[in-house]
Amino acid sequence: MIKKQLGLIIMLALVWTALPTVTLAKRAEIRGDYCYEYGDSESLMAAKEISYAMALRKAIERYKTFVASTSVVDDFQLRKDLVETIVSGYVEDIKIAKQNIVRRKVCTELTGHVNPEAVRDIIAKKIKIVSEHRRREFGGIVSNLYLKVINYRIDTDSGGNKLLQVFYQIKQSPPPGGTRMAVFCFDEHGNPVQTSFCDIVASSSFPGLLDKGH
């Protein structure tokens, strides 16, 4: 009975001591550096703060998980917002490794730790939110005072004729007498192949018939 209890205690102790190792394995070190040359109107303290803040930003921007997760982001403002989000709440144990001051130049090198999974998650969430917001703000392919062309689709009927579907949204009621919409179609060389007209009505699509073979 004593041996069984002892074995249980040893097993629990091994599990308990292993937990911190698993937690630490989730963290990754980041390292950044930046030199700031301050002017006559700035203080040394302010220059140190700027050098520190920029070094931390560089650490995030150079971090391989950040680079990989933002490889599809070409929006400068979004990348800037992502860096600021991570800096403000996802970096731990920030330490200044080195700070040199030569004349009016302050150079700071620092290290910190981040959770790779947390960084990937927050980047993915931010990109998704921005993408959804932009889709809601889509201005349409063509837009004027009365309607917005949202999309189009080309289908083929049972007889081999190509059908053009133009999807549009009424922005305001047309003036008395109605308004006609012209749809111009061109081939891959830019040559006109078909022009269709229709009256704008409170419908979301306009079916037009294209000549067979175009």
Backbone torsions as a table, in degrees:
resi	resn	phi	psi	omega
1	MET	NA	-40.0	-180.0
2	ILE	-67.2	-39.4	179.8
3	LYS	-64.0	-40.7	179.1
4	LYS	-63.6	-43.7	178.9
5	GLN	-63.7	-39.5	-179.6
6	LEU	-65.0	-42.0	178.0
7	GLY	-62.3	-39.4	178.5
8	LEU	-65.1	-41.9	179.4
9	ILE	-64.3	-42.0	179.8
10	ILE	-64.7	-41.2	-179.5
11	MET	-64.2	-44.5	178.4
12	LEU	-63.2	-38.9	179.9
13	ALA	-64.7	-39.1	179.3
14	LEU	-65.8	-41.3	177.9
15	VAL	-64.6	-44.0	-177.9
16	TRP	-64.0	-41.3	-179.4
17	THR	-75.4	-18.9	179.9
18	ALA	-80.9	-24.3	-176.5
19	LEU	-59.0	-48.1	179.4
20	PRO	-58.4	-34.0	179.5
21	THR	-63.8	-41.1	178.6
22	VAL	-64.1	-41.1	-179.3
23	THR	-65.3	-42.8	-178.6
24	LEU	-67.7	-29.8	-178.3
25	ALA	-65.9	-19.0	-178.9
26	LYS	-79.4	-13.6	-176.5
27	ARG	-93.0	148.6	178.0
28	ALA	-130.3	142.9	179.9
29	GLU	-83.5	139.9	173.1
30	ILE	-120.8	151.3	-177.4
31	ARG	-142.7	134.6	179.8
32	GLY	-145.4	159.1	178.3
33	ASP	-146.9	154.1	-179.6
34	TYR	-160.5	141.5	176.6
35	CYS	-114.0	130.6	-179.3
36	TYR	-124.7	127.7	178.0
37	GLU	-103.6	116.2	-173.8
38	TYR	-97.6	153.7	-177.1
39	GLY	-89.8	-178.7	-177.1
40	ASP	-65.2	-29.5	-177.1
41	SER	-84.7	-2.4	-178.3
42	GLU	-107.2	151.4	178.7
43	SER	-92.9	162.2	177.9
44	LEU	-63.3	-39.0	179.7
45	MET	-61.3	-43.4	178.8
46	ALA	-64.9	-39.1	179.1
47	ALA	-64.1	-39.4	177.5
48	LYS	-63.2	-41.2	-179.4
49	GLU	-65.4	-41.1	179.7
50	ILE	-67.4	-43.7	179.4
51	SER	-61.3	-40.9	178.6
52	TYR	-64.4	-48.3	-177.8
53	ALA	-63.1	-41.1	-179.1
54	MET	-71.5	-34.7	176.3
55	ALA	-63.7	-38.2	177.8
56	LEU	-66.9	-39.9	176.7
57	ARG	-62.7	-43.3	179.0
58	LYS	-62.7	-35.7	179.1
59	ALA	-61.9	-41.0	178.4
60	ILE	-69.4	-46.7	-176.7
61	GLU	-62.8	-28.4	-179.4
62	ARG	-91.7	-11.1	-177.6
63	TYR	-65.1	128.5	-171.3
64	LYS	-59.2	-36.1	179.1
65	THR	-68.0	-38.7	176.7
66	PHE	-65.5	-43.4	-179.6
67	VAL	-61.4	-46.1	-178.4
68	ALA	-67.7	-39.9	-176.3
69	SER	-74.2	-21.2	-178.5
70	THR	-110.8	16.5	-177.9
71	SER	-63.0	-24.4	-179.3
72	VAL	-95.3	0.1	-178.1
73	VAL	-91.4	115.5	177.4
74	ASP	-110.4	9.7	179.4
75	ASP	-93.8	112.7	-177.7
76	PHE	-59.5	-42.8	-177.9
77	GLN	-65.3	-38.1	178.3
78	LEU	-65.6	-43.4	177.8
79	ARG	-61.3	-40.8	178.5
80	LYS	-62.7	-43.1	179.4
81	ASP	-65.3	-38.1	179.1
82	LEU	-64.4	-43.2	178.7
83	VAL	-61.7	-45.8	-178.5
84	GLU	-64.1	-37.2	178.1
85	THR	-63.6	-45.9	-178.9
86	ILE	-67.9	-41.7	179.2
87	VAL	-61.5	-39.4	-172.7
88	SER	-75.7	-19.6	-176.4
89	GLY	-151.6	6.2	-174.4
90	TYR	-124.8	3.6	179.8
91	VAL	-109.0	131.4	-178.6
92	GLU	-121.0	161.0	174.4
93	ASP	51.0	50.3	179.5
94	ILE	-75.6	127.4	-179.3
95	LYS	-134.1	138.9	175.8
96	ILE	-82.3	114.4	-179.9
97	ALA	-79.7	-34.4	-177.6
98	LYS	-159.9	142.1	174.7
99	GLN	-145.9	118.0	-179.0
100	ASN	-115.5	142.9	177.7
101	ILE	-125.1	113.6	179.2
102	VAL	-122.6	113.8	-175.3
103	ARG	54.8	-112.6	-177.5
104	ARG	-110.8	24.4	179.6
105	LYS	-115.9	127.9	178.6
106	VAL	-112.7	120.6	178.8
107	CYS	-113.5	126.6	-177.6
108	THR	-123.0	133.2	173.2
109	GLU	-122.3	128.8	-176.6
110	LEU	-138.9	166.0	176.1
111	THR	-130.1	161.1	177.1
112	GLY	-161.3	178.6	180.0
113	HIS	-132.4	142.2	177.6
114	VAL	-134.3	160.4	173.6
115	ASN	-93.8	113.4	-176.8
116	PRO	-55.4	-41.7	-178.9
117	GLU	-65.2	-40.9	179.4
118	ALA	-65.2	-38.5	178.2
119	VAL	-65.2	-45.9	178.7
120	ARG	-60.9	-41.7	-177.3
121	ASP	-65.1	-46.7	-176.9
122	ILE	-67.7	-35.2	177.3
123	ILE	-65.8	-45.4	179.8
124	ALA	-61.5	-41.2	-179.6
125	LYS	-65.8	-44.5	-179.4
126	LYS	-63.3	-43.5	-180.0
127	ILE	-63.8	-40.8	179.4
128	LYS	-63.6	-43.8	-179.6
129	ILE	-62.4	-45.8	-179.3
130	VAL	-64.5	-42.0	-179.4
131	SER	-63.1	-43.6	179.1
132	GLU	-65.2	-38.9	178.9
133	HIS	-64.0	-40.7	179.6
134	ARG	-68.3	-36.4	178.2
135	ARG	-64.0	-37.8	178.8
136	ARG	-67.4	-26.9	-178.2
137	GLU	-94.2	9.9	-177.5
138	PHE	-56.3	124.9	-175.5
139	GLY	-84.6	-2.6	-179.9
140	GLY	93.2	162.1	178.2
141	ILE	-69.3	-46.3	176.5
142	VAL	-136.5	139.1	-179.1
143	SER	-143.7	138.9	173.9
144	ASN	-138.8	-158.6	-174.1
145	LEU	-66.5	-30.8	-171.2
146	TYR	-106.4	-29.9	-177.1
147	LEU	-148.0	164.1	177.9
148	LYS	-129.4	119.4	176.6
149	VAL	-80.1	117.0	-174.2
150	ILE	-89.8	-42.9	-176.9
151	ASN	-163.3	175.1	174.5
152	TYR	-146.7	160.8	179.8
153	ARG	-148.9	142.0	177.0
154	ILE	-112.2	120.4	178.3
155	ASP	-115.3	167.5	177.0
156	THR	-123.8	127.7	-179.8
157	ASP	-83.8	-179.1	-176.8
158	SER	-64.4	-22.8	-179.8
159	GLY	-89.4	1.8	179.3
160	GLY	89.8	2.6	178.5
161	ASN	-80.4	139.9	177.3
162	LYS	-88.4	129.5	-178.5
163	LEU	-110.0	130.6	178.5
164	LEU	-99.4	124.9	175.4
165	GLN	-111.1	121.0	177.1
166	VAL	-110.2	121.5	-178.5
167	PHE	-100.7	125.1	-177.4
168	TYR	-138.1	164.4	180.0
169	GLN	-124.6	129.7	178.0
170	ILE	-74.3	124.4	179.1
171	LYS	-89.9	-35.7	173.7
172	GLN	-158.4	159.8	-176.3
173	SER	-62.7	135.8	177.7
174	PRO	-64.3	159.7	177.9
175	PRO	-66.8	164.8	179.7
176	PRO	-53.1	137.4	-178.7
177	GLY	98.5	-12.0	176.8
178	GLY	82.1	166.3	178.6
179	THR	-128.7	135.7	-179.6
180	ARG	-97.2	144.3	178.5
181	MET	-112.1	132.1	177.3
182	ALA	-105.6	133.0	178.3
183	VAL	-115.3	114.7	-179.6
184	PHE	-100.5	129.6	-179.9
185	CYS	-115.3	139.4	-178.7
186	PHE	-129.2	153.2	176.2
187	ASP	-84.2	-174.7	-175.3
188	GLU	-67.8	-12.9	178.6
189	HIS	-97.3	1.4	179.3
190	GLY	87.5	10.4	179.3
191	ASN	-88.1	134.8	179.2
192	PRO	-65.6	133.8	-179.4
193	VAL	-119.9	-20.4	-177.3
194	GLN	-163.8	142.4	173.3
195	THR	-132.4	127.5	179.7
196	SER	-123.3	149.5	178.7
197	PHE	-125.2	148.2	174.3
198	CYS	-154.3	159.1	174.9
199	ASP	-83.9	138.5	177.0
200	ILE	-74.7	122.0	178.0
201	VAL	-125.9	177.2	-177.9
202	ALA	-79.9	46.4	177.6
203	SER	-113.9	158.5	-176.9
204	SER	-95.0	-2.8	-179.3
205	SER	-148.3	155.0	177.8
206	PHE	-124.9	113.3	178.1
207	PRO	-84.7	125.1	178.0
208	GLY	-124.9	147.7	-178.3
209	LEU	-99.7	125.1	175.2
210	LEU	-94.2	151.3	177.5
211	ASP	-61.7	143.8	179.7
212	LYS	-60.7	132.0	177.2
213	GLY	96.6	-9.2	178.9
214	HIS	-95.9	NA	NA
